[in-house]
């Protein structure tokens, strides 16, 4: 028998929900695609992966495409919501929305891991004709919530099986306006017995929110409602939880309609950062969208290319690990800098308010300072923060020894110059007398420690 794709909501006005909180599920694929969601005439589908021991592995269909949301032809509002949260991993080759402009596909991350296995498009771009079907589309929105997103490109390979560049050609966005912060269960609903968790559906003037009922299989009752995606753009929302469809017995039914109306609290939620993990050799992720996620972009054993100024979130920090690279194609504003890697390409980095340095790294074998092929400009009230120095001094018992060891140690090198008129030095945990032993200098192409003139007496 031919393999068939897994379908979540595959009929007219159908509803489907996949909620996975542990273990590894593998979908081997079939036909053109491995997984279809909300495919047909007003279908609605949710999929949530949650927890560090949770993994969904999509092996791909005959077209090499693992996931497709929406129907290409029916013209109805098919809605698919995919959430990857709290350390869960989605391993796959390609993600797409089909060409139907009315279809909606929301891809939400709140601490989840995206692990593409294909170097082409980790999250697909619009393509009028990819040689396999008439058209494919980007997701409606890709959202990074408070815990952010990890992109693991260690397994991303090209058609020859070799590591290569991976692309994300869509916007990685921070939530704007209102989001669903919490949902209360009506008191009457807590007394009803169910055979499994009833469906929860959110409607309103925003987009992308989803939730599930928390079901206690021992008491057979709903104990709460968990928001699996806060969504964005809500000023009002209606939350309905099924009332009679999944009750334990006839005596559990009520005469007050088929759904409970639940109270939603709307508020602001934060956006997290982006962490990119590679396998070395500057394995690259190219970001091509207009990205607005907040937080720091952390690069570990990889290279990240920001394709244009808008690809780097305004004032977003950079933490570039040793041997890693951030490649710029346009000048950016970065709130903070950290790490021992490289900023390449030549454009400038401005508006830096904090250069973060780990004291332990300064004394490690093979230490290299963060470097930039372009200019680096500190902003107003900027600072250099050295963390971990207190612990080193306590272990050695002598602040002056460390001050002497750090004399002329370089913290940052920028080939086209470093500027900053009033950059202060912050040494968390040190006393005022100890801090006087340390001094930095911003000059020419470097930021480095400099000798402290005169004598400082520390009374113990």
C-alpha positions as a Python dict, from the first residue, in 0.01 Angstrom:
ca = {
    (1, 'X'): (0, 0, 0),
    (2, 'X'): (126, 352, -72),
    (3, 'X'): (232, 565, 222),
    (4, 'X'): (-2, 849, 309),
    (5, 'X'): (82, 1178, 481),
    (6, 'X'): (-40, 1245, 833),
    (7, 'X'): (-337, 1481, 807),
    (8, 'X'): (-457, 1700, 1092),
    (9, 'X'): (-795, 1842, 988),
    (10, 'X'): (-845, 1712, 636),
    (11, 'X'): (-1215, 1765, 571),
    (12, 'X'): (-1466, 2044, 533),
    (13, 'X'): (-1473, 2259, 850),
    (14, 'X'): (-1284, 1988, 1039),
    (15, 'X'): (-1090, 2045, 1362),
    (16, 'X'): (-768, 1866, 1461),
    (17, 'X'): (-525, 1900, 1751),
    (18, 'X'): (-186, 1734, 1813),
    (19, 'X'): (-48, 1805, 2163),
    (20, 'X'): (283, 1630, 2239),
    (21, 'X'): (467, 1669, 2571),
    (22, 'X'): (725, 1391, 2552),
    (23, 'X'): (888, 1123, 2343),
    (24, 'X'): (985, 1118, 1976),
    (25, 'X'): (725, 1092, 1701),
    (26, 'X'): (850, 1013, 1351),
    (27, 'X'): (638, 1076, 1043),
    (28, 'X'): (792, 894, 748),
    (29, 'X'): (592, 1083, 487),
    (30, 'X'): (411, 980, 176),
    (31, 'X'): (275, 1122, -146),
    (32, 'X'): (403, 1475, -195),
    (33, 'X'): (416, 1579, 170),
    (34, 'X'): (484, 1420, 506),
    (35, 'X'): (234, 1626, 707),
    (36, 'X'): (-70, 1831, 611),
    (37, 'X'): (-260, 2062, 846),
    (38, 'X'): (-596, 2232, 792),
    (39, 'X'): (-621, 2100, 439),
    (40, 'X'): (-967, 2159, 305),
    (41, 'X'): (-1264, 2395, 302),
    (42, 'X'): (-1235, 2593, 624),
    (43, 'X'): (-1036, 2342, 827),
    (44, 'X'): (-868, 2433, 1156),
    (45, 'X'): (-564, 2254, 1304),
    (46, 'X'): (-330, 2305, 1598),
    (47, 'X'): (-5, 2126, 1673),
    (48, 'X'): (193, 2191, 1992),
    (49, 'X'): (527, 2037, 2085),
    (50, 'X'): (631, 2115, 2443),
    (51, 'X'): (912, 2007, 2675),
    (52, 'X'): (1282, 1924, 2637),
    (53, 'X'): (1217, 1550, 2590),
    (54, 'X'): (975, 1613, 2304),
    (55, 'X'): (1073, 1567, 1940),
    (56, 'X'): (880, 1547, 1615),
    (57, 'X'): (1082, 1416, 1321),
    (58, 'X'): (941, 1468, 973),
    (59, 'X'): (1108, 1257, 706),
    (60, 'X'): (953, 1422, 402),
    (61, 'X'): (734, 1315, 117),
    (62, 'X'): (825, 1243, -242),
    (63, 'X'): (872, 1615, -310),
    (64, 'X'): (1103, 1650, -11),
    (65, 'X'): (853, 1877, 161),
    (66, 'X'): (765, 1779, 514),
    (67, 'X'): (491, 2019, 611),
    (68, 'X'): (219, 2202, 426),
    (69, 'X'): (-58, 2413, 580),
    (70, 'X'): (-379, 2505, 402),
    (71, 'X'): (-533, 2400, 74),
    (72, 'X'): (-400, 2529, -255),
    (73, 'X'): (-735, 2560, -428),
    (74, 'X'): (-1042, 2583, -209),
    (75, 'X'): (-1021, 2959, -137),
    (76, 'X'): (-1152, 2915, 219),
    (77, 'X'): (-985, 3031, 540),
    (78, 'X'): (-795, 2719, 643),
    (79, 'X'): (-604, 2791, 966),
    (80, 'X'): (-301, 2602, 1095),
    (81, 'X'): (-111, 2687, 1415),
    (82, 'X'): (219, 2512, 1493),
    (83, 'X'): (380, 2581, 1834),
    (84, 'X'): (727, 2464, 1940),
    (85, 'X'): (782, 2542, 2308),
    (86, 'X'): (998, 2483, 2615),
    (87, 'X'): (1288, 2294, 2459),
    (88, 'X'): (1087, 2076, 2220),
    (89, 'X'): (1247, 1999, 1882),
    (90, 'X'): (1097, 2001, 1534),
    (91, 'X'): (1329, 1819, 1290),
    (92, 'X'): (1233, 1850, 922),
    (93, 'X'): (1337, 1954, 570),
    (94, 'X'): (1093, 2220, 449),
    (95, 'X'): (793, 2410, 588),
    (96, 'X'): (542, 2582, 363),
    (97, 'X'): (195, 2727, 332),
    (98, 'X'): (17, 2642, 10),
    (99, 'X'): (-74, 2904, -243),
    (100, 'X'): (-427, 2980, -124),
    (101, 'X'): (-394, 3340, 1),
    (102, 'X'): (-691, 3293, 233),
    (103, 'X'): (-517, 3014, 426),
    (104, 'X'): (-338, 3108, 749),
    (105, 'X'): (-28, 2937, 888),
    (106, 'X'): (116, 3062, 1219),
    (107, 'X'): (454, 2926, 1326),
    (108, 'X'): (519, 3008, 1692),
    (109, 'X'): (829, 2958, 1907),
    (110, 'X'): (860, 2995, 2283),
    (111, 'X'): (1183, 2820, 2373),
    (112, 'X'): (1156, 2565, 2091),
    (113, 'X'): (1426, 2416, 1869),
    (114, 'X'): (1406, 2417, 1489),
    (115, 'X'): (1632, 2156, 1333),
    (116, 'X'): (1629, 2173, 953),
    (117, 'X'): (1784, 1889, 759),
    (118, 'X'): (1795, 2069, 425),
    (119, 'X'): (2023, 2359, 330),
    (120, 'X'): (1772, 2516, 97),
    (121, 'X'): (1493, 2702, 276),
    (122, 'X'): (1456, 2623, 645),
    (123, 'X'): (1131, 2819, 631),
    (124, 'X'): (1025, 2856, 270),
    (125, 'X'): (1001, 3168, 61),
    (126, 'X'): (725, 3247, -185),
    (127, 'X'): (783, 3048, -502),
    (128, 'X'): (554, 3072, -805),
    (129, 'X'): (681, 2748, -953),
    (130, 'X'): (918, 2519, -765),
    (131, 'X'): (902, 2254, -1034),
    (132, 'X'): (672, 2032, -827),
    (133, 'X'): (352, 2229, -778),
    (134, 'X'): (195, 2554, -888),
    (135, 'X'): (298, 2771, -594),
    (136, 'X'): (405, 2776, -232),
    (137, 'X'): (399, 3053, 25),
    (138, 'X'): (571, 3170, 341),
    (139, 'X'): (393, 3121, 675),
    (140, 'X'): (149, 3398, 760),
    (141, 'X'): (364, 3486, 1063),
    (142, 'X'): (665, 3343, 1243),
    (143, 'X'): (662, 3461, 1605),
    (144, 'X'): (933, 3450, 1871),
    (145, 'X'): (785, 3472, 2219),
    (146, 'X'): (960, 3525, 2553),
    (147, 'X'): (1185, 3216, 2552),
    (148, 'X'): (1292, 3270, 2192),
    (149, 'X'): (1405, 3025, 1924),
    (150, 'X'): (1700, 2790, 1878),
    (151, 'X'): (1795, 2703, 1519),
    (152, 'X'): (2017, 2395, 1512),
    (153, 'X'): (2182, 2365, 1170),
    (154, 'X'): (2423, 2086, 1262),
    (155, 'X'): (2236, 1841, 1036),
    (156, 'X'): (2159, 2083, 751),
    (157, 'X'): (2308, 1945, 430),
    (158, 'X'): (2283, 2010, 60),
    (159, 'X'): (2181, 1760, -208),
    (160, 'X'): (2531, 1608, -203),
    (161, 'X'): (2510, 1545, 169),
    (162, 'X'): (2757, 1820, 263),
    (163, 'X'): (2707, 2106, 511),
    (164, 'X'): (2602, 2423, 334),
    (165, 'X'): (2415, 2750, 381),
    (166, 'X'): (2066, 2738, 529),
    (167, 'X'): (1813, 3017, 461),
    (168, 'X'): (1525, 3161, 658),
    (169, 'X'): (1346, 3387, 412),
    (170, 'X'): (1066, 3526, 629),
    (171, 'X'): (1026, 3770, 915),
    (172, 'X'): (1108, 3650, 1267),
    (173, 'X'): (877, 3876, 1462),
    (174, 'X'): (814, 4001, 1813),
    (175, 'X'): (451, 4002, 1931),
    (176, 'X'): (286, 4341, 1900),
    (177, 'X'): (-16, 4497, 2070),
    (178, 'X'): (-220, 4256, 2281),
    (179, 'X'): (-164, 3887, 2348),
    (180, 'X'): (-357, 3622, 2538),
    (181, 'X'): (-182, 3605, 2877),
    (182, 'X'): (-414, 3363, 3059),
    (183, 'X'): (-755, 3197, 3033),
    (184, 'X'): (-977, 3112, 3330),
    (185, 'X'): (-1193, 2798, 3346),
    (186, 'X'): (-1557, 2869, 3445),
    (187, 'X'): (-1633, 2724, 3788),
    (188, 'X'): (-1916, 2511, 3650),
    (189, 'X'): (-1684, 2348, 3399),
    (190, 'X'): (-1457, 2220, 3676),
    (191, 'X'): (-1731, 1992, 3811),
    (192, 'X'): (-1802, 1816, 3480),
    (193, 'X'): (-1643, 1481, 3399),
    (194, 'X'): (-1493, 1428, 3052),
    (195, 'X'): (-1351, 1130, 2865),
    (196, 'X'): (-1061, 1350, 2745),
    (197, 'X'): (-967, 1716, 2722),
    (198, 'X'): (-1237, 1923, 2548),
    (199, 'X'): (-1152, 2150, 2260),
    (200, 'X'): (-1060, 2516, 2328),
    (201, 'X'): (-1101, 2769, 2046),
    (202, 'X'): (-991, 3134, 2048),
    (203, 'X'): (-1141, 3395, 1820),
    (204, 'X'): (-1106, 3773, 1821),
    (205, 'X'): (-942, 4061, 1639),
    (206, 'X'): (-587, 3927, 1678),
    (207, 'X'): (-402, 3636, 1521),
    (208, 'X'): (-219, 3316, 1607),
    (209, 'X'): (-333, 3243, 1965),
    (210, 'X'): (-405, 2887, 2078),
    (211, 'X'): (-474, 2699, 2401),
    (212, 'X'): (-550, 2352, 2536),
    (213, 'X'): (-757, 2231, 2828),
    (214, 'X'): (-552, 2079, 3112),
    (215, 'X'): (-715, 1743, 3182),
    (216, 'X'): (-671, 1527, 3494),
    (217, 'X'): (-730, 1171, 3378),
    (218, 'X'): (-768, 1049, 3738),
    (219, 'X'): (-1050, 1284, 3836),
    (220, 'X'): (-1169, 1311, 3474),
    (221, 'X'): (-1199, 1686, 3511),
    (222, 'X'): (-1056, 2001, 3351),
    (223, 'X'): (-824, 2175, 3598),
    (224, 'X'): (-714, 2468, 3385),
    (225, 'X'): (-648, 2607, 3039),
    (226, 'X'): (-291, 2638, 2913),
    (227, 'X'): (-206, 2906, 2658),
    (228, 'X'): (16, 2737, 2398),
    (229, 'X'): (60, 3050, 2188),
    (230, 'X'): (-21, 3403, 2314),
    (231, 'X'): (-83, 3538, 1964),
    (232, 'X'): (-63, 3907, 1874),
    (233, 'X'): (-282, 4203, 1788),
    (234, 'X'): (-569, 4127, 2026),
    (235, 'X'): (-784, 4395, 2187),
    (236, 'X'): (-1069, 4152, 2247),
    (237, 'X'): (-1098, 3775, 2238),
    (238, 'X'): (-1368, 3512, 2279),
    (239, 'X'): (-1259, 3177, 2420),
    (240, 'X'): (-1495, 2881, 2395),
    (241, 'X'): (-1442, 2539, 2554),
    (242, 'X'): (-1660, 2250, 2446),
    (243, 'X'): (-1927, 2170, 2702),
    (244, 'X'): (-2114, 1852, 2614),
    (245, 'X'): (-1922, 1681, 2334),
    (246, 'X'): (-1681, 1477, 2547),
    (247, 'X'): (-1860, 1435, 2879),
    (248, 'X'): (-1821, 1109, 3069),
    (249, 'X'): (-2189, 1018, 3097),
    (250, 'X'): (-2525, 1155, 2995),
    (251, 'X'): (-2575, 1281, 3352),
    (252, 'X'): (-2274, 1510, 3303),
    (253, 'X'): (-2445, 1696, 3021),
    (254, 'X'): (-2593, 2039, 3076),
    (255, 'X'): (-2877, 2224, 2907),
    (256, 'X'): (-2687, 2550, 2871),
    (257, 'X'): (-2547, 2515, 2524),
    (258, 'X'): (-2258, 2329, 2371),
    (259, 'X'): (-1971, 2551, 2488),
    (260, 'X'): (-1842, 2727, 2796),
    (261, 'X'): (-1743, 3090, 2754),
    (262, 'X'): (-1406, 3139, 2923),
    (263, 'X'): (-1252, 3467, 3036),
    (264, 'X'): (-927, 3565, 2862),
    (265, 'X'): (-679, 3815, 3003),
    (266, 'X'): (-513, 4026, 2734),
    (267, 'X'): (-179, 4189, 2798),
    (268, 'X'): (175, 4232, 2671),
    (269, 'X'): (421, 3947, 2633),
    (270, 'X'): (792, 3973, 2568),
    (271, 'X'): (990, 3849, 2271),
    (272, 'X'): (1300, 3636, 2315),
    (273, 'X'): (1620, 3608, 2118),
    (274, 'X'): (1766, 3377, 1855),
    (275, 'X'): (2033, 3114, 1923),
    (276, 'X'): (2205, 2948, 1626),
    (277, 'X'): (2401, 2624, 1675),
    (278, 'X'): (2626, 2478, 1408),
    (279, 'X'): (2882, 2202, 1373),
    (280, 'X'): (3180, 2428, 1307),
    (281, 'X'): (3353, 2518, 980),
    (282, 'X'): (3140, 2832, 984),
    (283, 'X'): (2827, 2643, 887),
    (284, 'X'): (2599, 2930, 789),
    (285, 'X'): (2244, 3050, 847),
    (286, 'X'): (2129, 3337, 624),
    (287, 'X'): (1852, 3559, 761),
    (288, 'X'): (1670, 3739, 480),
    (289, 'X'): (1357, 3875, 648),
    (290, 'X'): (1270, 4198, 826),
    (291, 'X'): (1329, 4070, 1177),
    (292, 'X'): (1192, 4237, 1490),
    (293, 'X'): (1251, 3972, 1758),
    (294, 'X'): (1397, 4110, 2080),
    (295, 'X'): (1684, 3978, 2285),
    (296, 'X'): (2030, 3865, 2185),
    (297, 'X'): (2139, 3672, 1875),
    (298, 'X'): (2374, 3401, 2006),
    (299, 'X'): (2599, 3221, 1755),
    (300, 'X'): (2773, 2895, 1852),
    (301, 'X'): (3005, 2709, 1613),
    (302, 'X'): (2830, 2870, 1319),
    (303, 'X'): (2809, 3171, 1092),
    (304, 'X'): (2502, 3397, 1071),
    (305, 'X'): (2458, 3637, 783),
    (306, 'X'): (2219, 3930, 816),
    (307, 'X'): (2107, 4009, 462),
    (308, 'X'): (2043, 4383, 485),
    (309, 'X'): (2005, 4618, 781),
    (310, 'X'): (1645, 4511, 845),
    (311, 'X'): (1751, 4148, 889),
    (312, 'X'): (1918, 4241, 1217),
    (313, 'X'): (1667, 4348, 1486),
    (314, 'X'): (1719, 4713, 1574),
    (315, 'X'): (1936, 4745, 1888),
    (316, 'X'): (1949, 4368, 1926),
    (317, 'X'): (2256, 4227, 2098),
    (318, 'X'): (2517, 3994, 1947),
    (319, 'X'): (2696, 3715, 2137),
    (320, 'X'): (2941, 3549, 1899),
    (321, 'X'): (3122, 3243, 2028),
    (322, 'X'): (3487, 3167, 1963),
    (323, 'X'): (3533, 3043, 1607),
    (324, 'X'): (3192, 3177, 1507),
    (325, 'X'): (3101, 3463, 1277),
    (326, 'X'): (2835, 3724, 1214),
    (327, 'X'): (2851, 3853, 855),
    (328, 'X'): (2700, 4193, 781),
    (329, 'X'): (2591, 4329, 445),
    (330, 'X'): (2481, 4666, 588),
    (331, 'X'): (2553, 4873, 896),
    (332, 'X'): (2352, 4785, 1208),
    (333, 'X'): (2269, 4917, 1554),
    (334, 'X'): (2349, 4660, 1824),
    (335, 'X'): (2263, 4718, 2188),
    (336, 'X'): (2529, 4482, 2324),
    (337, 'X'): (2831, 4284, 2209),
    (338, 'X'): (2986, 3972, 2361),
    (339, 'X'): (3198, 3670, 2274),
    (340, 'X'): (3529, 3591, 2106),
    (341, 'X'): (3409, 3555, 1748),
    (342, 'X'): (3422, 3777, 1440),
    (343, 'X'): (3199, 4040, 1280),
    (344, 'X'): (3285, 4030, 912),
    (345, 'X'): (3177, 4200, 591),
    (346, 'X'): (3301, 4552, 671),
    (347, 'X'): (2984, 4751, 761),
    (348, 'X'): (2983, 4932, 1095),
    (349, 'X'): (2819, 4848, 1426),
    (350, 'X'): (2691, 5149, 1619),
    (351, 'X'): (2488, 5231, 1929),
    (352, 'X'): (2665, 4973, 2146),
    (353, 'X'): (2569, 5033, 2509),
    (354, 'X'): (2739, 4732, 2668),
    (355, 'X'): (3044, 4521, 2584),
    (356, 'X'): (3017, 4205, 2794),
    (357, 'X'): (3334, 4012, 2877),
    (358, 'X'): (3369, 3691, 3077),
    (359, 'X'): (3671, 3718, 3310),
    (360, 'X'): (3727, 3342, 3301),
    (361, 'X'): (3767, 3357, 2922),
    (362, 'X'): (4031, 3631, 2957),
    (363, 'X'): (4261, 3388, 3138),
    (364, 'X'): (4180, 3079, 2931),
    (365, 'X'): (4429, 2931, 2686),
    (366, 'X'): (4372, 3054, 2333),
    (367, 'X'): (4175, 3363, 2434),
    (368, 'X'): (4095, 3592, 2141),
    (369, 'X'): (3907, 3921, 2166),
    (370, 'X'): (3588, 3991, 1974),
    (371, 'X'): (3684, 4143, 1640),
    (372, 'X'): (3514, 4342, 1365),
    (373, 'X'): (3620, 4415, 1008),
    (374, 'X'): (3420, 4738, 1028),
    (375, 'X'): (3402, 5024, 1276),
    (376, 'X'): (3241, 4992, 1619),
    (377, 'X'): (3084, 5295, 1788),
    (378, 'X'): (2969, 5302, 2149),
    (379, 'X'): (2652, 5493, 2230),
    (380, 'X'): (2583, 5733, 2513),
    (381, 'X'): (2640, 5608, 2869),
    (382, 'X'): (2802, 5294, 2733),
    (383, 'X'): (2990, 5051, 2953),
    (384, 'X'): (3220, 4752, 2949),
    (385, 'X'): (3103, 4487, 3194),
    (386, 'X'): (3347, 4223, 3319),
    (387, 'X'): (3159, 3931, 3476),
    (388, 'X'): (3306, 3657, 3696),
    (389, 'X'): (3602, 3860, 3827),
    (390, 'X'): (3477, 3849, 4185),
    (391, 'X'): (3491, 3470, 4190),
    (392, 'X'): (3845, 3467, 4049),
    (393, 'X'): (3968, 3717, 4307),
    (394, 'X'): (3808, 3523, 4591),
    (395, 'X'): (3981, 3206, 4474),
    (396, 'X'): (4322, 3378, 4450),
    (397, 'X'): (4275, 3626, 4733),
    (398, 'X'): (4447, 3916, 4557),
    (399, 'X'): (4276, 4175, 4335),
    (400, 'X'): (4603, 4351, 4256),
    (401, 'X'): (4748, 4037, 4096),
    (402, 'X'): (4455, 4020, 3856),
    (403, 'X'): (4481, 4391, 3777),
    (404, 'X'): (4845, 4345, 3679),
    (405, 'X'): (4768, 4031, 3475),
    (406, 'X'): (4502, 4218, 3279),
    (407, 'X'): (4720, 4518, 3192),
    (408, 'X'): (4702, 4578, 2816),
    (409, 'X'): (4467, 4279, 2766),
    (410, 'X'): (4256, 4350, 2456),
    (411, 'X'): (3876, 4317, 2479),
    (412, 'X'): (3769, 4433, 2131),
    (413, 'X'): (3941, 4496, 1797),
    (414, 'X'): (3772, 4690, 1515),
    (415, 'X'): (3974, 4727, 1196),
    (416, 'X'): (3810, 5059, 1101),
    (417, 'X'): (3824, 5209, 1448),
    (418, 'X'): (3648, 5211, 1784),
    (419, 'X'): (3483, 5529, 1910),
    (420, 'X'): (3325, 5616, 2243),
    (421, 'X'): (3385, 5927, 2448),
    (422, 'X'): (3267, 5817, 2791),
    (423, 'X'): (3271, 5439, 2822),
    (424, 'X'): (3266, 5328, 3184),
    (425, 'X'): (3391, 5003, 3339),
    (426, 'X'): (3157, 4790, 3547),
    (427, 'X'): (3296, 4516, 3771),
    (428, 'X'): (3004, 4345, 3947),
    (429, 'X'): (3085, 4233, 4299),
    (430, 'X'): (3408, 4429, 4347),
    (431, 'X'): (3452, 4690, 4618),
    (432, 'X'): (3523, 5049, 4522),
    (433, 'X'): (3887, 5012, 4626),
    (434, 'X'): (3928, 4694, 4423),
    (435, 'X'): (3763, 4851, 4119),
    (436, 'X'): (4016, 5135, 4126),
    (437, 'X'): (4283, 4885, 4033),
    (438, 'X'): (4128, 4833, 3688),
    (439, 'X'): (4104, 5074, 3399),
    (440, 'X'): (4012, 5047, 3030),
    (441, 'X'): (4104, 5256, 2729),
    (442, 'X'): (3901, 5308, 2411),
    (443, 'X'): (4143, 5426, 2148),
    (444, 'X'): (4230, 5369, 1784),
    (445, 'X'): (4114, 5023, 1685),
    (446, 'X'): (4091, 4862, 2030),
    (447, 'X'): (3928, 4848, 2368),
    (448, 'X'): (4181, 4721, 2619),
    (449, 'X'): (4288, 4731, 2981),
    (450, 'X'): (4551, 4990, 3062),
    (451, 'X'): (4786, 5028, 3360),
    (452, 'X'): (4657, 5226, 3654),
    (453, 'X'): (4896, 5506, 3744),
    (454, 'X'): (4978, 5584, 4104),
    (455, 'X'): (4928, 5364, 4408),
    (456, 'X'): (4617, 5214, 4558),
    (457, 'X'): (4623, 5085, 4916),
    (458, 'X'): (4362, 4826, 5006),
    (459, 'X'): (4297, 4785, 5377),
    (460, 'X'): (4189, 4438, 5483),
}
